[in-house]
């Protein structure tokens, strides 16, 4: 027989919380991640997968950590566009 959890007895109400001394403030939480899709060369993925097998950290996390580090340090990229006869930047 299935339990009926839809009823709301007065005795089952949540107690009112008045002591917030142990509360964790919002700023103490990590920044939420947003799912996205990017296209990476297989060699780039392979590089991070090899690092992942050595460190025990997933390759997606390693990529995120690297990009976070770049953003925090405000690194700039020196992009020199290649001539049309050269290899394209996408590999």
C-alpha positions as CSV (number, residue, x, y, z in Angstrom):
1,X,0.0,0.0,0.0
2,X,1.3,3.4,-1.0
3,X,1.8,6.1,1.7
4,X,-0.2,9.3,1.3
5,X,2.2,12.2,1.9
6,X,-0.1,14.8,0.5
7,X,-1.9,15.5,3.8
8,X,-0.7,18.4,5.9
9,X,-1.4,17.8,9.6
10,X,-0.9,20.8,11.9
11,X,1.5,18.8,14.0
12,X,3.7,18.1,11.0
13,X,4.6,21.7,10.2
14,X,8.2,22.8,10.1
15,X,9.2,24.6,13.3
16,X,10.0,28.3,12.9
17,X,13.7,29.0,12.8
18,X,14.8,32.0,14.8
19,X,18.5,31.3,15.4
20,X,20.6,32.0,12.3
21,X,24.0,32.1,14.1
22,X,25.2,29.0,12.2
23,X,23.9,30.2,8.9
24,X,26.2,30.1,5.9
25,X,26.2,33.4,4.0
26,X,25.7,33.4,0.2
27,X,29.2,34.8,-0.4
28,X,30.6,31.6,1.2
29,X,29.1,29.4,-1.6
30,X,31.1,28.7,-4.7
31,X,30.0,30.5,-7.9
32,X,27.5,28.4,-9.8
33,X,28.6,27.0,-13.1
34,X,26.8,27.4,-16.3
35,X,26.7,24.6,-18.8
36,X,28.0,25.5,-22.3
37,X,29.4,23.8,-25.4
38,X,32.7,24.6,-26.9
39,X,34.6,23.0,-29.8
40,X,38.1,21.8,-28.9
41,X,40.7,20.1,-31.0
42,X,41.1,16.4,-30.2
43,X,44.7,17.0,-29.3
44,X,43.6,19.6,-26.7
45,X,41.1,17.2,-25.2
46,X,43.7,14.5,-25.2
47,X,46.2,16.8,-23.4
48,X,43.8,17.5,-20.6
49,X,42.7,13.9,-20.4
50,X,46.3,12.9,-19.9
51,X,46.6,15.5,-17.1
52,X,43.4,14.1,-15.6
53,X,44.8,10.6,-15.4
54,X,47.9,11.8,-13.6
55,X,46.1,14.1,-11.2
56,X,42.8,12.2,-10.6
57,X,40.9,15.4,-11.5
58,X,38.4,15.2,-14.4
59,X,39.6,16.8,-17.6
60,X,36.6,19.1,-17.7
61,X,37.5,20.4,-14.2
62,X,41.1,20.9,-15.3
63,X,40.0,22.9,-18.3
64,X,37.7,25.0,-16.1
65,X,40.5,25.6,-13.6
66,X,42.9,26.7,-16.3
67,X,40.3,29.1,-17.8
68,X,39.5,30.4,-14.4
69,X,43.2,31.1,-13.7
70,X,43.4,33.0,-17.0
71,X,40.4,35.1,-16.2
72,X,41.6,35.9,-12.6
73,X,45.0,36.9,-13.9
74,X,43.5,38.8,-16.8
75,X,45.7,37.1,-19.2
76,X,45.6,38.4,-22.8
77,X,46.0,36.3,-25.9
78,X,48.4,37.4,-28.6
79,X,46.5,36.4,-31.7
80,X,48.2,36.7,-35.1
81,X,45.9,35.8,-37.9
82,X,47.6,33.5,-40.4
83,X,47.7,34.1,-44.1
84,X,44.9,32.1,-45.9
85,X,47.5,29.6,-47.2
86,X,48.6,28.7,-43.7
87,X,46.8,26.4,-41.3
88,X,43.5,27.8,-40.0
89,X,43.4,28.8,-36.3
90,X,40.9,26.0,-35.7
91,X,43.4,23.4,-36.6
